[in-house]
Amino acid sequence: MNPKSATAAERFGRLTWSCRRGMRELDVLLERYLREHYRHASSDERAAFERILGLQDPELARYLLAGDEPIDPDIARIVAQISPRPST
């Protein structure tokens, strides 16, 4: 394995770990986005997802499960992709 791919694999592993939250519902949604979308996302989308992972669980649950909309438009776009709730 070359150093660049090792670094990418390590980063993906850290992100996977960061997707594991205190709420199983959040784990499922975040891990699904990471598996299915993150690798193909733009650098801006990746940065927004990583900022989402820095949010506290109650705030994240409001966005992903209760339908509250984030003020930050970059985060709002990623939340719309992750959330199981239909967009309005």
Buried (B, 14 or more C-beta within 10 A) or exposed (E): EEEEEEEEEEEBEEBBEBBEBEBEEBEEBBBEBBEEBBEEBEEEBBBBBBBBBEBEEEEBBBBBBEEEBBEEEBBEBBBBBBBEEEEE
